């Protein structure tokens, strides 16, 4: 109970920080939001990637001095709404549902409608090994995470407009994304016009289709989802891990993307248990690899499977949320989540209620990332509170096949 009290207190502290900043903030990869930086990059992808990486390692925040404002983030708003929904489930306090619906309304107002359905993207230009992503271009990752939140909101409130958003996100996945097909199945592209063969984004797209199928049981949702899951499951390594993607430039294994994969596997197992899309043995194999690879005995969450550093707030946050949700299926998960929460609050929580971005052996990056840190920690803290508060009969019903929340 001491750890649950700690989570509730940290949740309230972080809520205060987010409200004070009107849910806006900086991000570790937002340097292309600076007009000066964009000018100096000459539209060159290599230079754009260099400046974004440089922005991660500058030990003090120069963003206000180069014209980068605190920005809204659609993905942050999604995780923030999820955190409030979880806290409402834990406490039944109406104020948390009000906060969630405020953010859900904002998301509906700020959806991208240039493509079929509804989708969401970044508030700034971004460049990576995957290519250049202009401001506003929607991605399957952003859209899928937000669709998950609307699914949770619908199951709590019963509001049909929330369910409708899920379907519109599914239409985006089906109609706007390029698709790779081979003998293993299919892989959804990361964004319209960008076909990267990446496992977590592929599964997130498939999970969104299954969320549609549970309310509108149409074969076009189920069969595309099935083939997408088949593609990624076939690419699982013998030890239960996945590389980030199956192209040579994506040959790394990390903590939080593995957690994304696990969440998507569990979504298929619970939404469509009779379809055999994902076997529990597959989830268990991936889960055992994850918890046996990425966490030290004191709860320290590691980033890579072969490197302790950097110690990153996203790894901590996603681990806490995923572990809390997996407790009904893997008893002991919540205890590991407690350890990670204790470590995170001791090493990464700041006096203003926010969380710093990264820890390296000789220095810390104290940047308070709005999505990559604050929003995901709010969701993690809310999920932890919710699952600590679950009654035994609720936990039993989850084991018997209900969709985990």
N, C-alpha and C positions, 0 to 999 in steps of 0.2 A: 504493500500500500504506500510505503514511503516513496517508491519510484513513480507510482501513479500521481501522487501529490506533486512530485517534481515536474512531471510532464504537464499537469494542469497549470502549474505556476508558470512554466516556460511558455506554454501556449498563450496565457494571458499577457505575459511580457511581450511576446512577439506580435500578438494582435495589436497591442498599444503602439508598437513601433510602426507597423504597417498602416494603421489608421493615421498616425501622425504624418507619414509620408504619402498619404493618399494613394497607397498601393503602387507607387512609382519608385523607380530606383535605377541604379547602374547595372551593368552586366560585365562579366569578365571578357566577353568577346564583342563589345560594342564600339570599338574604335572607329569603325567606318561610319558611325553616326556623326563624326566630326567633319564638317565641310573642309577644314584644312587638311586633315589626313586623307580624305578622298581625293583632293586636288593633288597631293604629293604622290599618290599611288598611280596616277596616269591610267586608270582603268586596267592595270596590269594585275592579273590574278596572283602571280607570285608575290608581288609587293603587298597586295591586300592580305594575303595569308601571313606574311612576315609581320606586318603591323599588328594584326590581331594576336599573334603569338607574343609579340613584344608587350602588348597590353596586359597579358597575363602575369608578366614577371616584373613589372615596375612596382617597386616596394611602397610607393605612396600614390595616392589618387590624383592624377593630373587632369582628369576628365573635365572638371569645371573650367579649366584654363585653356582647353582646346575646343571648346564649343559643344561638348557632349552634355545634354541635359538629362535629368532623371526622366525616364520614359515609362509609359505603361507597357505591360507585357501580357499578351493574350495567354501564353502558357502559364505565366505566374498567376493570372487571375483564375485560371482553371484549378490549379493546385490550391490556391487560397480558398476558393469556394469549396473544394473537397475537404480541406481542413475544418472549415466551419460546419459542414454537414456531418462529419465524424463527431465533432464536439457536441453538436446538437443531439446526435444519437446517444452519446455518452451521458449527457446531463439533462436532456429534455428542456433546456433553457431556450426560450423563443428568440432571444437576442442573437444566438448563433445562426439560427435559420434565417433570420432577417439579413444578417451579414452575408450569408451564402447567396441569398436570392438577389441581393444588390450586385454581387459580382456576376451571377448568372445573367442578369438583365444586361449588364455591361457587355458581356460576351456575345449575347444575341445581337446587340446593337453594332458590334464591331466585327462581325463575321465578314469574311471575304465572299463576295457574290459574283465575282468575275468568272467563276468556273461552276459546273453543275453542283447543286447542293449548297451546303455551308462548309466553310473551312477557315483555318486561322494560320497566320504566319508571324514573322518577326516585325518589330518596329524599327529595324535598322538593317542596312546591308550586311551581309555576312559572307565570308569566304573560307573554304576549308579544302581538305583533300577531295571532298565530294563535288567541288565546283563553287560557283558564285551564286548566291541566293539573294536577289534584290529584295529590298524592303517590301513587305506586304505579300511576297509570294508564299502561298500556303504550303505547309508540309504535312505529310501523313502523321508524323509524330505529334506535332502540336494538335492536329485535328482529332486524332484518336484519344489522346489523354483528355481532351475537353469533352469528347463524346462520352467517355467513361463517367465523367462528373455529372453530366446531364442524365445519364442512366441512374446513377445513385440518387440524384435529386428527384427524378420521376418516381422511383420506388419509395421515397420518403413522403413526397407530397401528393403524388397522383396527378400532377398538372400535365395535361396533354401536350402543352406547348414544349415541355421539356422532352417528352418522348419524340415529338416531331423533329427536334434538333438531331437526335440520334439517327433518324432515317436520312436526314439531309447530309449528315457526315458520311453515312454509308454510300450515298449517291456520289459524293465527291470521290471516295475510294474507287468505286466501280467505273466512273466515267471520266475522271480527270487525270488519273495516274497511268503512266506507261507501265507495261507488264512484261517481265521476262518469263519465258516459258521453256521448259526442257523436260527431260524424261522424269525428273524428280517431282515436278509440279510447277508452281508459278511463284514469282517474287514481285511484289508491288514496288514501284519506284518511290523514291523519297519525296518527290515533289513533281508537279506538272512539268514535263520536259526534262526531268533529271532521273535517269534510270540507274541508280546505284544498288548493287546487290548486297543489301545490309539486312541482317537477321531481325534486329529489334523493330525496325520500321516496317518490315514485311509482316511480322506477327501482329504489330499494333493495327495495321490495316485490316488483317484478317479478323482480329478480335472485334473491331468496329462492325464488320459485316455480321458477325455472330450476335452482337447486341441488336442489330436490326432484325435478324432472323427470329430472335426470341419474341418479338412483338409482331412482326410481319413474316410468317414462315414461308418465304419464297425460295425456290431452289437456287435462284441466281445469287442470293446471299450465301447460302450454305455451301454450294459447290465451289465457288471461288475461295471461300474461307478454307474449305477442306484442302484444296490444292496448295494454298499458301502455307498452311501448317505442314503439309507433307514435304514441301520443298525445304523448309528450315529443319524439320526433324531429321530428314535424311542427311543433312549436313552436320549433325551433332558429332563431336569428337568422341572417341571411345571412352574417355573419362567422364563424359557428361557435360562438357563445356562446349561453347561456340566461340569461334573467332567473331569479331565485330561484323565482318562480312566475308564473302568467299572470294574476293579479288585480292591479289597480292598486297596491295596497299592497305588492306584492312586486317592484316594478320596480327591482331592483339586480342587479348581477353581481359575484360575489366569487370569491376564489381557491379555497378549500377545498371549497365546494359544487360548483364546476366539476370539481374533482378527483373528488369522489364520483360525479358523472355519468359521467366518463371511466371510472372503475373499473367501473361498472355496464355501460357499453357494452362494455367488454372482456370482462366476464363472459359476456354474451350471445354475443359473437363466438366465444369459445373453448368454451363449454359446448355451444352449439347451432350449429356452423358451417354445417351443411347446411340449416338452417331459414331462413336469410336474414333473421333478425330484425334484425340490425345489420350493415351493410356496413362493411368496413374503411375505406372512403373517408369515412364519417361520423365514425369515430373519429379519423382523421387530421385532418380539418377542425377538430374540436373541440380536439384536442391542439395543433395549430399555433397556434390562437387563444390557448390557455391559456399555453403557454410564451412566446409573443410578447407577452403582455399583463401578466403578473403577476410577472415576475422582472427585477431589475436585473442589470447585468453582473457584479457581485460576488456574486450569489446572494441579495440581499435579496428576501424574499418579500412582495409587496404584498397588501393585503387586497382593495381594490376595483379595478375596471378603470379608474376615473377618479380615484383618490385613494390616495396612498401610505400614509397613516396610517389606523388604527393598525397598527403592526407587531405581528402577533399570533402566538403560539406555535402555534396550531392550523393556521394557514396554512403555517408552516414544516414542521411534523410531517407533515401530510397530503401536502405536496408531495414530501418526501423518500421517503415510502413509495410513492406512486403512480409517481414517476419511476423508482425502483429496479425496480418490477415491470414497467414499460414498456420497460426497456432491450432485451429481446430483440426487440421490435417496432419501436422507434425508437432505434437506436444513437446514443449521445450523451446519453441521458436520465440515465444514471448519473453522468456528468460534471457535469451541472447539479445533480443531487442532492448531489454532493460539495461544490459551491460553497455550496449552501444550508445544508448541515450545518456547513461551516466558519464561515459567517456566524452561524448560530444559536448555536453553541458560544461564539463570540467575544462575542456581544452579549446572549444570553438565558440562558446557563447560569450557575447560582449556585455558590458554593463548597461547598454541601452536596450537590451532584449533581442538584438539581432545576432546573426552568426557570421563569422569571418569565412572567407572563401577557401583558403588552403594553408596547410602547414608543410614546410620543408625542413630539412635537418638544421639549417642555419638561420632561417627567417620565416616570417609569417606574412601572408597576403591578407590584410585586414579588410579588403573590399567587401562591402555588404551587397552582394548580388541579389537582385529582386526575385528573379526566377531561380537561379542556380544557388539556392541557399535559403532565402527567407520563405518563399512560397512552399518549397518542397518540405522544409522543416515544419511548417504549420500543418501540412497534410500528415506528416509523420507523427507529430505530437497528438493530433486529433485521432488518428488511427490507433495509436497506443492507448489513449484514454478510452476509446470506444471498446476495444477488445479486452481491456482490463475490466470494463464494466459489464461485459456480456455475462448473462446467466448461464448456468450449465446446460439448460434445455435448449438455449439458442445455439450454443456451441455444438450440441449434438445434432441439431437440425442442419448445421453447416456440414458436418461430417457426412450427413446422409444425402447431400447433393444440392443444397440451396446455393445460390450465387453468393460468393463471399463479398462482404462489404468492409 
